[in-house]
Amino acid sequence: MTLKTCSIAFTIGWLAALTFGWIALAAPPEEPATLRTINILFAAMGAGAGIWSWMRIRRGC
């Protein structure tokens, strides 16, 4: 992977984590629990992608 690819993955990963995390936290109480769980899982995957790409950037990709 190039540094540019790692930087894009970092940005998209953390934006996904923030977006889906906000959606999960701002959900109305009557929203189904499965939908909230899916949003939390997407947020976790985005954070994982952000951390993984940050570690690759630190090592020089």
N, C-alpha and C positions, 0 to 999 in steps of 0.2 A: 504494500500500500504506500501511496505517496503521502507526503505531509498534508497536501491539500485535501485528499480523501479523508484522512484522519480528522482534520479540522472540521470538515463538513459533517462527519459522523458525530463529532463532539457537540456541535451546535444543534443538529437535529435531535440527538439523543436527549440533551438537557431541555430543549424546548418541548419535546414530547413528554418528558417527566413533569415539567411545570404545568403544561396544558392539561394532561389527563389527571394529574393530582388535583388541580383546581376544579376540574369537572366533578371528580369524585367527592371532594369536600363541599362543593356548592350544590350538590344534588338535593332535590326536595325529599322530605321523609317518605313520601309515597312512591318514590322510584324503586323498582325491583332491586333486590339485593344482588342478583346476578349481574345486573348492568353495572352497579357500583363496584363489584368485585372485578369485572373485566376492566374498568377504568383504572383501578388500582394496579392490576397486573400490567397494563400498558405503561403506566407511570413507572413501575419497577423496571420494566424492560428498557425504557428510555434512559433511566438513571444508570442501568447496567451498561448500555451502549456508551453513554457519556463518560463513565469511569474507565471503561475498557479503552476507548479512544484516547482519553487523557493520559493513561499509562503508556500507550504506544507513542504519543507525541513526546512525552518526557524521555523516552528511550531513543528518540530520533526517527520513529516510524520505520 
